Amino acid sequence: MRVEISEYIVVDTEICHGKPTFKGTRIMVWQVLEMLKTGYGFEDILREFPPLTVEHIKATLDFAAKKIAGERLVPA
């Protein structure tokens, strides 16, 4: 089962055990959040994960903010 969380983030039970990933990749959202937490900047992340763009990183932050705020992440 595949659920689109946003323009950039999906959850697919067949990919990475259903953890949120970026569309078309096996890069998990938590990996980018962890990098930001440890002090990586956007440019560092983009160097590590060439398929990503600044918009992907912003989508990661938006995803985290909504999750913490308790907002519904999947369409009804």
PLY file of the C-alpha trace (Angstrom):
ply
format ascii 1.0
element vertex 76
property float x
property float y
property float z
element edge 75
property int vertex1
property int vertex2
end_header
0.00 0.00 0.00
1.31 3.44 -0.93
0.17 6.72 0.64
1.33 10.11 -0.58
2.02 12.35 2.41
3.03 15.36 0.34
4.39 16.26 -3.07
7.77 14.89 -1.94
7.10 12.28 0.75
5.42 8.87 0.51
4.83 5.87 2.73
4.92 2.56 0.88
4.72 -0.72 2.77
6.96 -2.27 0.08
9.78 0.28 0.53
11.94 0.67 3.65
9.45 -1.24 5.82
6.81 1.47 5.35
8.89 4.32 6.76
8.37 7.74 5.11
10.69 8.16 2.12
11.15 10.68 -0.65
9.28 9.80 -3.84
11.36 7.77 -6.23
14.12 7.07 -3.69
14.90 4.87 -0.71
16.08 7.90 1.25
14.13 8.00 4.50
12.82 11.23 5.99
14.33 10.40 9.39
17.80 10.36 7.82
17.50 14.00 6.77
16.04 14.99 10.15
18.94 13.27 11.89
21.43 15.12 9.70
19.79 18.46 10.48
19.84 17.61 14.21
23.56 16.90 14.12
24.35 20.20 12.42
24.41 19.38 8.73
23.34 22.29 6.56
21.15 22.07 3.48
24.20 22.05 1.19
25.75 19.16 3.16
22.58 17.13 2.86
22.27 17.82 -0.85
25.86 16.67 -1.31
25.17 13.42 0.58
21.88 12.77 -1.23
22.13 14.17 -4.80
18.54 13.17 -5.75
17.17 15.61 -3.15
16.51 19.32 -3.55
16.02 22.16 -1.08
12.28 21.56 -1.45
12.70 17.98 -0.20
14.46 19.25 2.93
11.74 21.84 3.52
9.13 19.08 3.09
10.99 17.11 5.77
10.72 19.99 8.22
7.06 20.51 7.33
6.39 16.79 7.86
8.07 16.87 11.29
6.23 20.02 12.35
2.84 18.59 11.36
3.60 15.28 13.05
4.51 17.02 16.31
1.46 19.28 16.09
-0.70 16.20 15.76
-2.04 17.12 12.34
-3.45 14.41 10.13
-0.74 13.59 7.59
-2.71 11.42 5.21
-5.75 12.58 3.30
-9.07 11.34 4.71
0 1
1 2
2 3
3 4
4 5
5 6
6 7
7 8
8 9
9 10
10 11
11 12
12 13
13 14
14 15
15 16
16 17
17 18
18 19
19 20
20 21
21 22
22 23
23 24
24 25
25 26
26 27
27 28
28 29
29 30
30 31
31 32
32 33
33 34
34 35
35 36
36 37
37 38
38 39
39 40
40 41
41 42
42 43
43 44
44 45
45 46
46 47
47 48
48 49
49 50
50 51
51 52
52 53
53 54
54 55
55 56
56 57
57 58
58 59
59 60
60 61
61 62
62 63
63 64
64 65
65 66
66 67
67 68
68 69
69 70
70 71
71 72
72 73
73 74
74 75
